């Protein structure tokens, strides 16, 4: 199953096992969901459901993963069972929580999970039906898992892999953040020394849809030529990184490691070197 689904495909999808998740973020996000969402969609919260935010971002970053036990409860509360076909959307072209939800569902063992290409805007433009208020659905049985199944990297592993040259570390933040020109979210501007910058926005076309698979494949083959094959992807807090992981999977590449702590952890950890291309 492709990890990406178009609004036309979703509009014509008929399955009793379908669960649509609204993963939009921002101010008043729950109220925005209650005001308007794709008919039948269930709300999932980035900060509460897709992360377990700790007291100190220097250890885990701004959006650490929740435990698999906690995520299992979230899935149960959302009525998601092992045979569910899950489609996730946001309003940021999957650059925010939709891709993170996709990664977590895949890492939890789900195969039938897709992200809506173009997000809520594409659904509106394609005439999909919308509704307001809470959706009514039944809880599902809790699925038992012992650990996340997709690869993750720790700060220490990122540091060691860069020193040995055995991995290519990709920073998917906007170029100005990578160069250290300014930093709108974290405390310090710059990047992890040795990491290369491939902004996640380059996965999209001028309309905000994912590039075709053959274009993505050629693009990344060219960008990663003569570099270490093993990839570690990071961003600011381990959310937008999932957008590039999604794009790589869509293009047929093996799913790379996610450095969940990302820049929000590295830049806060005492003694870690910070690189800047901007003087």
Backbone bond lengths (Angstrom), bond angles and torsions (degrees), N, CA, C in turn:
res aa  C-N    CA-C-N  psi(-1)  N-CA   C-N-CA  omega(-1)  CA-C   N-CA-C  phi
1 X - - - 1.463 - - 1.524 109.75 -
2 X 1.328 116.28 131.74 1.453 120.48 177.08 1.525 109.84 -63.47
3 X 1.337 117.83 141.35 1.467 118.80 177.67 1.529 113.13 -75.38
4 X 1.339 116.50 -7.45 1.461 122.07 -179.89 1.527 109.22 -116.11
5 X 1.331 116.60 137.99 1.458 121.09 175.46 1.522 108.21 -129.68
6 X 1.322 116.83 138.06 1.466 120.47 178.95 1.527 109.78 -82.20
7 X 1.334 115.76 162.59 1.464 119.95 178.34 1.523 110.77 -64.61
8 X 1.328 117.08 -33.15 1.474 119.93 177.52 1.518 110.80 -65.31
9 X 1.329 116.39 -42.13 1.462 120.10 178.55 1.523 110.86 -65.64
10 X 1.323 116.37 -42.06 1.468 119.40 179.67 1.522 111.05 -65.59
11 X 1.318 115.70 -39.30 1.466 120.85 -179.04 1.520 110.94 -60.14
12 X 1.322 116.82 -34.30 1.461 121.70 -177.01 1.521 113.23 -98.93
13 X 1.334 115.64 5.57 1.458 119.80 -178.10 1.522 109.58 -80.83
14 X 1.295 116.06 126.87 1.470 120.12 178.10 1.525 108.76 -128.54
15 X 1.312 115.39 106.01 1.454 120.34 176.96 1.520 108.79 -149.50
16 X 1.292 116.86 136.48 1.467 120.77 -178.70 1.523 111.14 -70.75
17 X 1.337 116.40 -16.03 1.455 120.27 -178.73 1.528 112.86 -94.22
18 X 1.339 117.82 4.74 1.454 121.44 -176.48 1.531 111.33 -72.17
19 X 1.333 115.22 131.95 1.458 122.34 172.36 1.527 107.17 -128.31
20 X 1.330 116.85 122.01 1.462 122.16 177.46 1.520 108.38 -102.13
21 X 1.326 115.97 131.71 1.463 121.25 179.94 1.522 110.42 -113.68
22 X 1.311 116.19 131.17 1.460 123.55 175.14 1.528 107.33 -95.76
23 X 1.337 116.37 110.52 1.463 121.12 -174.91 1.522 112.04 -113.36
24 X 1.330 116.05 28.47 1.463 118.51 179.62 1.529 111.20 -63.80
25 X 1.321 115.25 153.43 1.457 121.11 -179.37 1.526 109.64 -126.77
26 X 1.327 115.78 177.33 1.455 120.49 178.09 1.518 112.03 115.30
27 X 1.327 116.05 -173.94 1.460 121.70 179.86 1.538 110.56 -69.26
28 X 1.308 114.82 143.14 1.471 121.23 177.72 1.529 111.65 53.88
29 X 1.319 115.90 37.16 1.462 119.67 -171.75 1.532 112.13 -64.52
30 X 1.316 117.48 -40.54 1.473 118.92 179.70 1.522 110.34 -66.91
31 X 1.324 116.76 -38.92 1.455 119.26 178.40 1.524 110.62 -66.10
32 X 1.330 116.49 -37.60 1.464 119.90 176.87 1.522 110.57 -60.55
33 X 1.347 115.24 -39.79 1.469 119.83 176.97 1.525 110.10 -63.25
34 X 1.316 116.87 -46.63 1.463 120.62 -178.33 1.533 111.48 -64.25
35 X 1.314 115.95 -31.54 1.465 119.67 179.40 1.524 111.76 -71.67
36 X 1.327 116.06 -37.82 1.467 118.73 -176.12 1.526 110.09 -167.16
37 X 1.316 115.95 129.72 1.466 121.66 174.67 1.527 109.26 -155.81
38 X 1.315 116.36 163.49 1.459 120.27 175.80 1.528 108.42 -57.78
39 X 1.304 115.52 133.21 1.464 119.87 -176.18 1.528 111.10 -52.30
40 X 1.315 115.11 128.27 1.457 121.70 178.74 1.515 114.66 89.10
41 X 1.327 117.79 -10.67 1.463 120.46 -176.59 1.522 111.29 -67.52
42 X 1.331 114.91 145.14 1.457 122.07 179.11 1.531 108.35 -111.51
43 X 1.307 117.05 141.62 1.455 121.49 -172.78 1.522 111.55 -83.63
44 X 1.341 116.18 132.93 1.464 121.39 174.19 1.518 107.96 -127.20
45 X 1.309 116.84 132.78 1.462 123.17 -171.34 1.529 110.50 -101.26
46 X 1.331 115.90 126.90 1.467 120.41 -179.45 1.520 111.54 -58.37
47 X 1.325 116.98 -51.74 1.457 120.07 -173.58 1.525 113.50 -72.62
48 X 1.333 117.29 -31.37 1.465 120.35 -175.71 1.523 114.01 -97.76
49 X 1.337 117.11 -33.52 1.463 120.82 -173.71 1.529 113.82 -105.99
50 X 1.319 116.62 -30.95 1.465 120.91 -175.10 1.519 112.26 -105.89
51 X 1.320 116.54 6.61 1.461 122.04 178.02 1.518 108.79 -154.36
52 X 1.313 115.58 163.00 1.462 122.18 173.14 1.523 106.19 -131.28
53 X 1.322 115.19 88.76 1.456 121.38 -169.24 1.521 110.38 -71.65
54 X 1.342 115.09 125.95 1.456 121.17 -177.99 1.511 112.29 -93.11
55 X 1.328 115.66 -176.83 1.461 121.62 -178.07 1.518 112.41 -79.16
56 X 1.336 117.76 -27.97 1.458 121.34 -174.27 1.521 109.47 -131.40
57 X 1.340 116.07 108.60 1.469 120.52 -178.45 1.513 112.55 -67.62
58 X 1.331 118.76 -11.44 1.463 120.98 175.75 1.521 111.47 -67.03
59 X 1.321 115.45 -15.30 1.462 120.64 177.93 1.527 108.49 -126.97
60 X 1.323 115.75 88.08 1.458 121.77 179.45 1.505 114.92 114.79
61 X 1.338 117.48 -15.00 1.462 120.10 179.59 1.522 112.44 81.09
62 X 1.342 114.87 -173.57 1.464 120.52 -176.26 1.519 113.73 -77.41
63 X 1.338 117.77 -23.37 1.473 120.61 -178.95 1.535 110.91 -134.58
64 X 1.325 117.10 67.71 1.468 119.32 176.61 1.530 110.83 -62.61
65 X 1.306 115.93 154.44 1.459 119.60 175.76 1.527 110.54 -68.69
66 X 1.328 117.28 143.29 1.464 119.01 169.98 1.522 109.17 -72.41
67 X 1.299 116.13 169.34 1.465 118.80 173.26 1.522 109.07 -68.28
68 X 1.330 116.24 157.10 1.464 118.71 178.21 1.527 110.37 -64.85
69 X 1.340 116.75 -29.92 1.461 119.92 178.35 1.530 110.76 -65.38
70 X 1.321 116.24 -42.64 1.459 119.87 179.14 1.526 110.71 -66.64
71 X 1.330 116.33 -41.02 1.459 119.21 179.36 1.522 110.99 -66.21
72 X 1.330 117.34 -34.49 1.461 121.19 176.69 1.529 110.22 -60.85
73 X 1.328 116.82 -39.09 1.466 120.58 177.36 1.526 110.85 -66.86
74 X 1.333 116.42 -39.26 1.464 120.51 177.34 1.522 110.57 -60.27
75 X 1.327 116.51 -45.62 1.463 120.72 179.46 1.519 111.03 -62.80
76 X 1.312 115.81 -40.77 1.466 119.78 178.09 1.525 110.61 -61.63
77 X 1.333 116.09 -45.01 1.469 120.46 -179.45 1.525 111.87 -64.93
78 X 1.336 116.70 -27.03 1.463 121.58 179.15 1.532 112.49 -87.72
79 X 1.331 116.54 -0.15 1.455 120.21 179.54 1.516 113.95 74.25
80 X 1.332 116.33 26.02 1.467 121.09 -179.17 1.520 109.04 -96.46
81 X 1.321 115.27 122.14 1.463 121.67 178.49 1.526 109.66 -113.26
82 X 1.319 116.48 176.97 1.466 120.68 -173.97 1.527 112.95 -64.18
83 X 1.334 118.01 -23.86 1.463 119.90 -179.73 1.524 112.82 -99.23
84 X 1.344 117.00 12.15 1.464 120.33 -180.00 1.529 111.25 -71.96
85 X 1.327 114.93 145.68 1.463 122.90 168.91 1.519 105.72 -104.23
86 X 1.336 116.77 110.88 1.454 121.17 -172.21 1.525 110.57 -104.73
87 X 1.324 116.56 130.74 1.462 123.17 173.38 1.522 107.60 -120.41
88 X 1.331 116.55 127.69 1.457 122.18 -176.50 1.522 109.67 -114.94
89 X 1.324 116.23 142.53 1.459 119.36 174.73 1.520 110.14 -140.20
90 X 1.340 115.61 157.68 1.453 122.07 167.24 1.520 107.46 -138.16
91 X 1.309 117.21 -164.75 1.462 119.27 179.02 1.518 111.42 -117.95
92 X 1.346 115.59 24.41 1.453 121.03 -179.37 1.524 110.73 -128.30
93 X 1.331 116.50 35.14 1.459 121.58 177.92 1.532 112.30 55.02
94 X 1.321 115.31 37.78 1.469 124.08 177.35 1.519 112.90 67.29
95 X 1.345 117.58 10.72 1.454 119.43 -178.79 1.521 112.21 -79.00
96 X 1.289 116.71 -10.73 1.448 119.00 -178.78 1.521 109.85 -110.85
97 X 1.307 117.83 -116.89 1.459 119.62 -168.52 1.525 114.88 -77.60
98 X 1.326 119.79 -22.10 1.466 119.71 -177.40 1.522 111.35 -61.58
99 X 1.327 116.33 -45.30 1.459 119.46 179.16 1.523 111.18 -67.55
100 X 1.319 117.06 -36.32 1.473 120.61 177.38 1.526 109.82 -63.84
101 X 1.332 117.45 -43.44 1.464 120.43 177.68 1.525 110.31 -62.19
102 X 1.334 116.75 -41.91 1.470 120.88 177.42 1.514 110.37 -57.64
103 X 1.350 116.38 -48.39 1.469 120.49 -178.58 1.528 110.49 -60.66
104 X 1.318 117.04 -44.62 1.458 119.95 -177.38 1.521 111.97 -66.87
105 X 1.320 117.10 -39.12 1.464 120.25 177.35 1.521 110.77 -65.68
106 X 1.333 116.81 -43.05 1.460 119.78 177.00 1.524 110.36 -63.15
107 X 1.317 116.50 -42.35 1.460 120.59 -178.79 1.521 111.72 -69.81
108 X 1.322 116.00 -21.04 1.466 121.45 176.47 1.527 111.25 -82.66
109 X 1.331 116.57 -10.32 1.457 120.46 175.93 1.513 115.48 114.89
110 X 1.340 118.63 1.16 1.456 121.14 179.34 1.522 111.04 -79.48
111 X 1.318 116.42 134.97 1.458 121.98 175.32 1.531 110.94 -100.47
112 X 1.328 116.62 -34.38 1.466 121.33 -176.78 1.522 110.78 -90.95
113 X 1.329 115.30 70.88 1.461 121.37 179.26 1.524 108.47 -137.81
114 X 1.333 116.03 132.58 1.454 122.26 -175.92 1.523 110.73 -137.66
115 X 1.325 114.83 156.28 1.465 122.17 175.86 1.519 108.19 -108.58
116 X 1.331 115.98 137.05 1.459 121.13 -179.54 1.519 109.92 -75.37
117 X 1.325 116.21 117.30 1.457 122.05 -179.97 1.527 110.15 -65.59
118 X 1.334 116.48 127.18 1.457 120.14 -179.86 1.506 114.56 84.22
119 X 1.323 117.59 -7.61 1.448 122.03 174.37 1.517 115.33 64.45
120 X 1.321 114.85 -155.10 1.460 121.60 -175.28 1.528 111.75 -61.06
121 X 1.335 116.47 -34.64 1.464 119.51 -179.68 1.517 111.43 -62.12
122 X 1.329 116.50 -41.21 1.463 120.37 179.27 1.523 110.50 -64.70
123 X 1.344 116.19 -38.90 1.465 119.93 178.10 1.526 110.63 -62.98
124 X 1.318 117.01 -41.56 1.466 120.64 177.95 1.522 111.21 -64.65
125 X 1.322 115.59 -45.36 1.465 120.05 -178.16 1.523 112.26 -64.38
126 X 1.339 115.80 -26.66 1.463 120.07 -177.86 1.526 112.48 -94.64
127 X 1.318 116.66 7.11 1.454 120.05 174.44 1.509 115.42 74.66
128 X 1.336 117.34 26.40 1.458 118.95 176.48 1.522 109.90 -68.62
129 X 1.310 115.43 155.50 1.465 120.42 -178.22 1.522 110.88 -80.98
130 X 1.325 116.25 137.31 1.456 121.85 179.52 1.523 109.95 -117.94
131 X 1.311 115.45 161.21 1.456 120.19 176.46 1.521 108.88 -145.73
132 X 1.337 116.83 177.90 1.461 122.59 -178.51 1.520 109.02 -133.55
133 X 1.331 115.17 165.10 1.455 120.05 178.64 1.519 112.42 83.06
134 X 1.317 115.87 -174.72 1.463 121.68 178.48 1.523 110.56 -77.62
135 X 1.307 116.31 148.16 1.460 122.13 173.41 1.531 108.42 -95.49
136 X 1.298 116.25 147.08 1.464 121.55 -179.66 1.529 109.37 -104.10
137 X 1.308 115.59 125.78 1.471 120.73 178.83 1.528 108.13 -157.42
138 X 1.316 115.54 163.09 1.455 120.50 -178.76 1.527 110.88 -93.05
139 X 1.314 115.79 148.71 1.459 120.14 173.13 1.526 110.13 -67.12
140 X 1.314 116.18 159.31 1.463 121.36 178.22 1.524 109.14 -112.04
141 X 1.297 115.66 164.77 1.463 120.11 175.63 1.526 109.54 -64.60
142 X 1.321 116.25 146.50 1.462 120.30 179.85 1.527 109.74 -72.74
143 X 1.322 115.83 131.16 1.465 122.09 178.61 1.525 108.31 -90.29
144 X 1.304 116.38 130.56 1.461 120.81 -177.67 1.532 110.33 -91.27
145 X 1.329 116.16 124.25 1.462 123.18 174.63 1.522 108.56 -137.23
146 X 1.334 115.60 150.70 1.463 119.36 -178.37 1.523 112.89 -100.65
147 X 1.346 117.01 -23.96 1.464 118.86 -177.57 1.520 109.59 -164.31
148 X 1.333 115.88 164.51 1.460 121.23 172.99 1.522 108.52 -70.45
149 X 1.331 117.17 139.16 1.469 119.92 -174.54 1.519 114.02 -96.49
150 X 1.336 118.47 -17.68 1.463 119.77 177.89 1.527 109.61 -87.40
151 X 1.335 117.45 152.02 1.470 119.98 -173.71 1.515 113.94 -71.60
152 X 1.316 115.65 136.88 1.461 122.48 174.39 1.531 108.30 -126.41
153 X 1.320 115.31 155.53 1.465 120.99 177.49 1.517 109.84 -122.56
154 X 1.310 115.33 144.32 1.458 122.07 175.84 1.525 109.55 -91.28
155 X 1.318 116.50 168.05 1.465 120.83 175.16 1.515 110.30 -56.11
156 X 1.326 117.23 -44.34 1.461 121.04 -178.03 1.519 111.65 -63.43
157 X 1.331 116.75 -38.34 1.464 118.51 179.35 1.522 111.03 -69.51
158 X 1.337 116.65 -40.82 1.461 119.75 177.22 1.523 110.01 -57.05
159 X 1.311 116.17 -46.49 1.462 121.12 -179.42 1.523 111.17 -61.75
160 X 1.314 117.06 -45.13 1.466 120.79 -178.94 1.527 112.41 -67.70
161 X 1.346 116.01 -39.74 1.461 119.52 -179.61 1.530 111.36 -67.09
162 X 1.325 117.04 -36.06 1.458 120.15 177.12 1.527 111.22 -67.85
163 X 1.310 116.80 -40.04 1.464 120.86 179.09 1.519 111.62 -63.93
164 X 1.327 116.10 -39.42 1.469 120.32 -177.92 1.526 112.49 -84.67
165 X 1.332 116.44 -15.07 1.462 119.97 -178.31 1.517 113.62 73.12
166 X 1.328 116.94 18.59 1.461 120.48 -175.85 1.522 113.59 -90.09
167 X 1.337 117.52 -5.80 1.460 121.22 177.63 1.523 109.89 -137.43
168 X 1.343 114.51 153.44 1.453 121.33 169.57 1.518 107.59 -101.10
169 X 1.323 116.06 120.41 1.459 121.47 -179.16 1.523 107.95 -100.33
170 X 1.327 116.21 122.14 1.465 121.92 -176.39 1.524 109.67 -110.49
171 X 1.321 115.74 124.12 1.456 123.95 174.71 1.531 106.91 -97.70
172 X 1.328 118.06 117.94 1.469 121.10 -173.35 1.533 113.09 -97.98
173 X 1.330 117.39 7.40 1.460 119.34 178.30 1.529 110.53 -67.99
174 X 1.325 115.42 166.22 1.460 119.90 175.76 1.523 110.15 -57.65
175 X 1.320 115.46 149.34 1.469 121.25 -174.02 1.517 112.73 -58.33
176 X 1.331 118.24 -38.01 1.467 119.92 -177.33 1.522 111.30 -65.83
177 X 1.343 116.60 -31.46 1.464 120.03 176.71 1.522 110.13 -72.97
178 X 1.312 116.13 -43.29 1.465 120.58 177.92 1.520 110.79 -59.36
179 X 1.327 117.31 -43.99 1.467 121.07 -177.61 1.526 112.67 -70.95
180 X 1.321 116.67 -15.11 1.454 120.10 179.37 1.508 114.16 85.92
181 X 1.337 116.21 19.63 1.462 119.37 -179.95 1.530 110.94 -68.78
182 X 1.317 116.65 -40.22 1.465 122.21 174.55 1.522 107.74 -162.51
183 X 1.314 115.37 164.52 1.466 120.64 -178.50 1.520 108.96 -140.08
184 X 1.348 117.78 106.05 1.458 121.44 -173.87 1.524 115.08 -79.91
185 X 1.321 117.75 -13.35 1.462 119.60 -172.70 1.532 112.09 -122.65
186 X 1.318 116.79 -53.80 1.462 119.85 -176.14 1.525 111.21 -85.85
187 X 1.325 116.79 175.65 1.459 121.42 -170.05 1.517 113.46 -81.27
188 X 1.324 116.55 -25.86 1.460 121.28 -174.95 1.523 109.14 -130.79
189 X 1.339 116.23 138.99 1.470 120.99 176.87 1.522 110.24 -88.75
190 X 1.329 115.66 152.69 1.457 120.80 177.43 1.516 111.19 132.78
191 X 1.348 116.08 -161.32 1.463 120.36 -179.74 1.514 110.82 -150.00
192 X 1.307 115.29 167.60 1.460 121.80 177.32 1.531 108.38 -69.02
193 X 1.324 118.96 125.56 1.466 120.51 -179.81 1.525 111.26 -57.96
194 X 1.326 115.57 128.00 1.463 120.67 179.89 1.512 114.05 97.59
195 X 1.327 117.28 -16.81 1.470 120.38 177.31 1.526 109.21 -74.70
196 X 1.319 116.64 145.51 1.454 121.04 174.82 1.521 109.02 -102.38
197 X 1.314 116.40 158.42 1.460 121.14 -176.14 1.519 111.08 -110.71
198 X 1.340 115.34 118.83 1.468 122.11 170.68 1.527 105.74 -131.09
199 X 1.341 117.99 92.75 1.466 120.14 -176.05 1.521 112.36 -55.54
200 X 1.336 115.91 138.91 1.466 121.18 -179.10 1.525 111.68 -58.54
201 X 1.338 116.68 -28.81 1.469 120.32 -178.04 1.522 112.00 -61.13
202 X 1.326 116.76 -21.13 1.457 120.52 179.37 1.523 112.13 -74.45
203 X 1.331 117.50 -5.15 1.464 121.08 174.51 1.524 111.96 -80.67
204 X 1.333 116.49 -8.47 1.457 121.86 -171.35 1.521 111.83 -114.02
205 X 1.334 115.27 155.71 1.463 120.10 174.66 1.525 109.82 -90.13
206 X 1.328 115.61 -174.86 1.466 119.62 -176.06 1.529 112.99 -66.43
207 X 1.328 116.76 -16.13 1.471 120.82 179.12 1.526 112.86 -95.80
208 X 1.328 116.36 1.77 1.456 119.40 179.81 1.510 113.95 83.70
209 X 1.338 117.57 13.47 1.460 121.65 175.82 1.521 109.55 -100.34
210 X 1.329 116.40 156.44 1.450 119.83 177.79 1.531 110.42 -62.62
211 X 1.330 114.98 140.03 1.453 119.67 173.99 1.514 109.25 -59.85
212 X 1.313 116.81 155.07 1.458 121.21 177.36 1.526 109.33 -61.22
213 X 1.321 115.16 151.95 1.463 120.19 -173.53 1.526 112.71 -57.59
214 X 1.334 116.79 -40.74 1.463 118.50 -178.19 1.524 111.93 -67.81
215 X 1.335 116.77 -31.74 1.469 120.54 177.75 1.524 110.17 -71.27
216 X 1.330 116.40 -44.02 1.463 120.54 177.49 1.529 110.83 -60.80
217 X 1.320 116.61 -42.52 1.457 120.22 -178.52 1.516 111.42 -63.55
218 X 1.326 117.01 -45.67 1.465 120.59 178.84 1.526 110.59 -64.49
219 X 1.316 116.13 -41.47 1.462 121.60 -179.02 1.527 111.02 -59.01
220 X 1.333 116.78 -51.55 1.457 119.40 -177.40 1.522 112.53 -72.78
221 X 1.303 118.04 -32.59 1.466 119.32 174.39 1.521 110.70 -60.25
222 X 1.319 116.79 -40.72 1.467 121.12 179.23 1.525 111.44 -70.33
223 X 1.334 116.52 -44.11 1.458 120.20 -177.91 1.527 112.61 -67.12
224 X 1.311 116.97 -31.21 1.465 121.06 -175.09 1.518 113.29 -101.55
225 X 1.320 116.69 7.95 1.464 121.32 179.81 1.529 109.88 -60.84
226 X 1.327 115.54 133.66 1.470 123.34 179.00 1.533 112.99 67.71
227 X 1.320 116.87 18.01 1.462 121.00 176.11 1.530 109.24 -112.57
228 X 1.320 116.00 162.19 1.468 120.68 179.99 1.528 110.31 -57.38
229 X 1.336 115.30 137.00 1.460 120.42 -175.06 1.532 112.93 -68.96
230 X 1.328 116.29 -34.26 1.461 118.87 -178.14 1.523 109.33 -73.79
231 X 1.338 116.15 127.10 1.455 121.49 -174.68 1.522 111.79 -111.61
232 X 1.330 115.65 139.95 1.460 122.93 171.21 1.527 106.46 -124.63
233 X 1.321 117.15 124.67 1.465 121.68 -175.30 1.523 109.49 -109.87
234 X 1.342 115.75 135.05 1.462 119.25 175.23 1.517 110.19 -144.79
235 X 1.334 114.40 169.40 1.473 121.42 -179.14 1.515 107.12 -145.07
236 X 1.328 117.36 -133.74 1.451 120.67 175.60 1.519 112.41 -84.08
237 X 1.338 116.23 -45.86 1.471 118.95 -176.33 1.520 113.51 -142.18
238 X 1.342 118.02 22.56 1.456 120.21 175.71 1.509 114.81 82.55
239 X 1.331 117.18 14.77 1.463 121.02 178.74 1.526 110.07 -102.88
240 X 1.332 116.48 -62.21 1.467 120.25 -178.76 1.527 111.89 -63.79
241 X 1.321 117.88 -25.40 1.463 120.62 175.87 1.521 111.08 -54.72
242 X 1.326 115.99 -33.22 1.462 120.86 -179.00 1.527 111.52 -65.51
243 X 1.336 116.94 -23.81 1.463 120.98 176.91 1.521 110.18 -62.84
244 X 1.339 116.34 -44.78 1.462 120.14 178.72 1.518 111.49 -71.82
245 X 1.329 117.60 -35.21 1.471 119.96 174.91 1.523 109.71 -61.81
246 X 1.325 116.46 -41.82 1.461 121.97 176.52 1.530 110.47 -60.84
247 X 1.329 116.69 -45.71 1.468 121.01 -179.62 1.525 111.11 -62.80
248 X 1.321 117.20 -40.97 1.463 120.49 179.27 1.527 111.29 -65.81
249 X 1.323 116.68 -41.66 1.460 120.08 176.43 1.520 110.46 -63.27
250 X 1.319 117.00 -42.76 1.465 122.72 178.02 1.521 111.22 -59.01
251 X 1.340 115.93 -36.18 1.462 120.90 -178.61 1.523 113.11 -83.34
252 X 1.320 117.00 -2.72 1.461 120.23 175.76 1.515 115.34 97.01
253 X 1.327 118.07 8.19 1.461 121.23 177.43 1.529 110.21 -82.89
254 X 1.340 117.34 156.55 1.467 119.51 172.18 1.528 109.39 -61.73
255 X 1.320 116.60 147.26 1.460 120.04 178.86 1.530 109.12 -69.43
256 X 1.339 117.16 121.66 1.470 120.66 -177.54 1.521 112.09 -81.52
257 X 1.336 115.37 177.81 1.459 121.07 176.96 1.526 110.10 -72.94
258 X 1.310 115.89 146.83 1.459 123.05 171.19 1.526 108.11 -106.36
259 X 1.327 115.75 123.06 1.460 119.91 171.02 1.517 106.49 -91.19
260 X 1.310 115.62 98.43 1.462 121.45 -170.41 1.529 111.46 -64.96
261 X 1.315 117.58 -43.86 1.460 120.21 -177.91 1.512 113.36 -62.91
262 X 1.326 116.09 -36.45 1.459 123.94 174.68 1.533 112.59 52.15
263 X 1.330 115.74 -157.10 1.466 120.59 -174.67 1.530 111.97 -61.96
264 X 1.314 117.48 -32.10 1.468 119.77 -178.88 1.521 111.32 -63.07
265 X 1.323 118.30 -30.34 1.460 121.50 176.46 1.525 110.49 -83.57
266 X 1.345 116.21 -51.56 1.460 121.06 -176.43 1.529 111.29 -56.35
267 X 1.326 117.03 -46.85 1.460 120.90 -174.10 1.528 112.91 -69.99
268 X 1.326 117.34 -18.04 1.462 121.53 179.25 1.524 112.17 -97.11
269 X 1.331 117.03 -16.63 1.466 119.62 -175.07 1.533 109.94 -77.15
270 X 1.295 115.05 125.43 1.462 121.33 -176.71 1.533 110.85 -59.53
271 X 1.335 115.57 133.42 1.450 120.96 174.19 1.512 115.87 88.73
272 X 1.337 118.49 -3.55 1.454 120.30 -179.15 1.526 110.77 -84.21
273 X 1.316 114.79 132.14 1.465 120.24 -178.80 1.523 110.54 -69.02
274 X 1.297 115.92 143.41 1.451 122.64 179.40 1.529 108.99 -123.84
275 X 1.323 115.67 130.26 1.465 120.78 -179.01 1.534 109.51 -104.23
276 X 1.331 114.97 147.40 1.463 120.90 174.95 1.523 108.47 -137.84
277 X 1.334 115.41 135.11 1.451 120.19 174.10 1.535 110.45 -93.47
278 X 1.323 115.37 -11.58 1.469 120.55 -178.00 1.523 109.38 -100.04
279 X 1.303 117.08 123.75 1.465 121.54 -179.00 1.531 108.58 -106.06
